[in-house]
Structures are given as C-alpha cells and as structure tokens.
C-alpha cells in the first residue's frame, strides 16, 4: 500500500524553492514542532483506493504553520502554503525512479485559507488529492 503522506513529506523536504521560503531544512513533516515556519502534512479520510491494489487517490491536508508566539507574518505563511501546494502539483512531472511510487495527478480540493490553530498560532490550511500507484516490483 502506498504511503501518500510519506511520499509528500519526502518530496517537499527535498524541494529547493520550498526550503528557501521556509528558511532551511527540517521544516516539513507530520507534526507541529519547531523550527517554524513549517509545513505540516497529514493524510485524512477521503479519496478512493478501489481494491487496494493499484491506482489510488489520497487526500492530504497541507498546513503552513507559524511560530507559537504568533510572530510569523501572515504573508510569509501564505507564501509557504502556496509554494508547498505548487510543489505538490509538480510531483506528476518528476522522472520515474526505480522502486518509487508513480504520481499520476495532484488536484487542489480547496483554495486554502487562513485558519489559525485554536491556540492562535498562525496557519494556512488546504486540501489536495494525490493520485498514484505503488512502484512496480523489479
């Protein structure tokens, strides 16, 4: 079974433009932990995996999170969010690599928007659908 969340985290972690916008490495993952700003990804319910065998569509929540003390400028979080979503849309264009899943499509399910965490921490949030199939056995 394809781990869409891990695939997206790995892709975004190595994406040069996003790394530059975020201010360095180590700012993409599944948790709300420093350093900030950061991108948090989570696979959420939804999508379609007919038969759990080949092609599946997975829904991912994409968040750009600011400092816990609320000092991260909102425009910076918007830029980080937009850059992350744009980078995910580049996944179907990457050259196939042996043993790696093949992403056939990425679609934004929402335009994203400002929705701070309950603590007041700044956050842009949106959803994307990632369609892919696992790597073929050698």
C-alpha positions, 0 to 999 in steps of 0.5 A: 500500500502506498504511503501518500503522506510519506511520499509528500513529506519526502518530496517537499523536504527535498524541494529547493524553492520550498526550503528557501521560503521556509528558511532551511531544512527540517521544516516539513513533516507530520507534526507541529514542532519547531523550527517554524515556519513549517509545513505540516502534512497529514493524510485524512479520510477521503479519496478512493483506493478501489481494491487496494491494489493499484491506482489510488487517490489520497487526500492530504491536508497541507498546513503552513504553520507559524511560530507559537508566539504568533510572530510569523507574518501572515504573508510569509505563511501564505507564501509557504502554503502556496509554494508547498501546494505548487510543489505538490502539483509538480510531483506528476512531472518528476522522472520515474525512479526505480522502486518509487511510487508513480504520481499520476495527478495532484488536484487542489480540493480547496483554495486554502485559507487562513485558519489559525490553530485554536491556540492562535498560532498562525496557519494556512490550511488546504486540501489536495488529492494525490493520485498514484500507484505503488512502484512496480516490483523489479 
